[in-house]
Amino acid sequence: MIYNDFFCISSKVNLYSNSKFNYFLTLNGLTTKKIPGGNLSLFKKCVDFTRADDIKELGLYPYFRPIEENEGPVVQIEGKKIVMAGSNNYLGLTAHPKVKEAAIRAVEKYGTGCSGSRYLTGTLDLHIELEQRMAKFFNAESVLLYSTGFQTALGVIPTLVQKGDYIVSDKDNHACIVTGNLIAKGSLAEMVRYKHNDMDDLERVISKLPKDAGKLIVSDGVFSTGGEIVDLPRLNEVAKKYNAQILIDDAHSVGVIGKGGRGTASEFGLESEIDLGMGTFSKTFASLGGFVYGPERVINYLKHHSPALIFSASPTPASVAAALAALDILEAEPERVTKLIGNASYVRNKFREAGFTVTDGRTAIVPVIVGDDALAFQMWRKLYDNGVFVNVFISPGVPAGRQMMRTSYMSSHETEHLDYIVDTFKKVGSELGII
């Protein structure tokens, strides 16, 4: 299974193909480090895992870099300004004055937290307002908020798909869906997968399932690694043919595709066809939290049966207020969505013209395929040293040969930022023999 956003490297996998790195990346048995208590049976895997340390020694470790200042398109890391080409702040709203002001006002009125779950003492009038506003935005009967986007999948999938029911899941779905699927499977639900965005394979898989069984087809709307859009028209046809419900994860879709940034269903004019949609406030909405929308009776059931909701503290006042302000801006300024896609398309075309291998797409995510772990780490480091921050994806997080610089863009990027990114890529790509 693919955990798209994790640095999950098997100790048996050699990260680097370059022989000069093999010394650093080959583990030679159990380390002599000791764990308090002396029993290594549980923690042995932790002691054995030194891959991240090895990469740090090489000066190539790209993860957990603390950002000191954030202006949106430009951030400060280690005391220097860097053009950000790896953020999911798609509409550039995290630094918007209205969003920050809304968060501050909420803290002043409600304090810093809710000190309880939505089910008990943790519901504010702000939560209700945001749910109603989001329902109107998606033209849905009802919306339910969760505390994170990841938690939303864990709250929805296992609650709805139970013993005797089936989850039918794209093999490249995000880790939150994979985890939700596994929790449901642990409760005796069934899970099957189909080839990535392959609707013929979806039909092959689902046609073998019991006709009368409950079935939930789950897919990313925009896939977080490659930026592809799900073939929703065909998926919907298959779902209707085999009496299945549809859940689309719009984490990377809202604010990016669809009318006014309303996501995948809107992109294809299928708002009335999908059963459930979910997403996050941590990207377009410049905040933190998650949501699911759908029929009122389904949302009501989740409110009273979803452990991830009932036993978790509710979204903080500042987070909810910030999301509301971001929604205000999105509705008032839909041109931000047009600007975002224009920026991504501009860079995608420039990369191609320069000779890079770039995946097709029309979303904010523009992956540049490198095809080798060692080369990917080296390229990331050179880009970083030259003032551009991107996300590096290596195997097994992506299939071998698909190692990439996963770049993503914001509506707040100006042409000067985009040209600097492209020029830096060209410089580094030439130095490494990629172009």
C-alpha positions, -999 to +999 in steps of 0.1 A: +000+000+000+011+035-006+014+060+022+019+090+000+033+115+025+055+093+046+092+087+047+086+050+052+117+032+041+122-005+047+155-014+063+160-039+036+157-013+008+189+005-003+179+041-008+207+051-030+218+035-063+250+055-062+278+032-049+295+060-029+265+062-006+262+025+000+285+026+030+262+050+048+230+033+039+237-004+046+227-016+080+251-041+095+230-058+121+217-046+154+231-013+168+247-013+202+223+014+215+203+005+245+167+011+253+157+018+289+144-014+305+167-036+285+140-055+265+144-048+228+117-071+215+092-042+210+117-014+203+142-033+182+127-019+150+132+016+164+168+009+173+175-006+139+160+023+120+189+046+113+181+055+077+170+090+085+202+095+106+223+083+077+208+108+053+212+136+079+249+127+080+251+132+042+234+166+046+205+155+024+177+152+049+147+172+036+121+166+063+110+185+095+128+217+085+114+244+108+100+275+090+108+307+109+087+331+089+060+325+064+048+351+039+032+325+016+053+324-016+084+331+004+095+316+037+125+319+060+144+287+069+177+287+087+178+324+085+175+327+047+146+335+024+134+307+002+108+306-025+082+280-014+072+255-041+059+228-018+031+242+002-006+232+000-016+268+009-033+268-025-050+302-024-023+318-003-047+327+026-026+316+056-011+351+058-042+370+046-051+398+071-088+389+073-080+353+081-055+362+108-079+389+122-107+364+124-086+339+143-075+366+168-111+377+174-122+341+180-095+336+206-105+368+224-141+358+225-139+320+231-104+314+244-079+290+229-098+257+230-132+241+235-121+216+262-145+189+251-158+169+222-186+181+199-208+154+214-206+170+249-193+204+258-172+213+227-197+227+203-196+264+197-220+285+176-190+289+153-190+252+145-226+253+136-221+284+114-192+268+095-211+235+090-241+255+076-219+276+054-200+246+040-233+228+033-245+258+013-211+260-005-213+224-016-251+224-021-253+195+003-279+186+029-255+186+058-219+189+069-200+176+099-167+190+112-138+169+125-107+181+142-083+171+113-086+160+077-069+127+085-093+121+113-122+127+090-114+095+070-109+076+102-143+089+115-163+082+084-151+050+067-151+026+097-184+040+110-203+034+078-186+003+065-192-025+089-193-063+090-205-077+057-199-044+038-172-037+013-147-009+008-136-006-028-105+016-028-081+031-053-046+017-047-030+052-046-055+067-022-041+089+006-028+074+038-059+087+057-081+065+035-058+035+038-058+038+076-096+042+077-099+012+055-077-009+078-097+002+109-129-009+092-113-042+081-103-048+118-140-045+126-147-073+100-156-052+070-142-063+037-117-043+016-107-047-020-086-024-041-084-015-078-056-002-100-049+035-098-076+055-115-084+024-137-122+022-141-121-010-160-102-026-131-127-010-107-155-027-126-136-060-127-131-059-089-166-047-079-184-071-103-171-100-082-187-087-049-221-099-036-248-080-054-268-071-023-238-062+000-232-026+010-203-012-010-185+021-007-162+032-035-135+055-020-111+077-041-091+108-038-106+136-060-071+150-068-044+125-059-020+141-036+013+128-051+008+130-089-020+156-090-042+135-113-080+139-112-101+109-106-122+097-136-154+105-117-178+102-146-168+066-152-165+058-115-200+071-111-213+048-139-197+018-123-211+027-089-246+030-102-243-002-122-233-022-091-254-004-065-224+012-046-221+045-028-193+070-035-170+088-011-146+114-027-117+129-007-115+165-019-085+176+002-065+187-028-096+196-049-115+223-030-102+257-040-084+241-070-110+226-094-147+229-100-170+259-102-156+285-078-133+259-064-161+235-053-141+204-060-143+172-080-180+166-083-185+202-094-156+198-120-177+172-138-212+185-130-219+155-108-228+172-075-260+153-072-244+120-080-218+114-054-230+103-020-203+118+003-174+142+000-148+149+026-119+173+029-096+194+051-093+230+062-055+228+062-050+236+026-073+260+007-090+271+039-057+282+056-066+265+089-069+231+106-097+206+107-117+184+084-153+180+071-176+155+055-208+164+036-237+144+024-273+134+031-287+147+065-295+112+077-260+099+070-244+129+087-267+125+117-257+089+120-220+099+120-227+125+147-240+098+170-218+068+161-183+081+149-157+075+177-133+099+160-158+126+166-173+116+199-140+110+217-119+139+202-118+175+212-135+197+188-118+221+164-104+252+182-122+286+179-093+301+160-092+273+135-130+275+128-130+313+125-100+312+102-118+287+080-149+308+079-129+339+068-111+318+041-145+306+029-157+343+027-126+351+006-130+321-017-167+330-024-159+367-029-128+362-050-132+331-072-105+346-095-080+332-070-088+298-083-082+309-119-049+325-109-038+293-091-044+270-120-027+296-143+004+296-122+006+258-121+001+256-159+027+282-165+053+263-145+043+229-160+048+242-195+081+258-187+094+226-171+085+207-202+101+232-225+133+228-204+133+191-210+120+178-176+097+148-174+065+163-160+032+144-154+001+157-172-025+175-152-046+206-146-043+210-108-019+228-084+004+198-081+032+196-107+055+166-102+089+165-118+100+129-123+136+122-114+134+084-113+162+076-087+164+079-049+199+092-048+193+117-076+161+129-059+179+137-026+208+154-044+184+175-065+164+185-034+195+197-016+207+217-046+173+233-051+172+242-014+207+256-014+197+278-044+166+291-026+138+269-037+119+245-014+101+215-029+089+181-016+110+150-025+092+117-029+112+085-030+105+048-031+086+031-016+064+061-011+062+062-049+069+033-072+105+028-083+112+049-113+087+075-102+108+093-076+100+130-080+102+166-069+066+172-060+061+209-066+028+227-058+017+263-063-004+291-048-025+318-063-002+342-044+029+332-064+038+361-088+056+356-121+089+365-105+085+336-081+076+312-108+104+322-131+129+319-102+116+283-095+119+274-132+154+289-136+166+272-105+153+239-117+170+244-150+203+252-133+202+222-110+188+199-136+217+207-159+243+203-131+229+168-123+225+157-159+188+154-157+182+178-187 
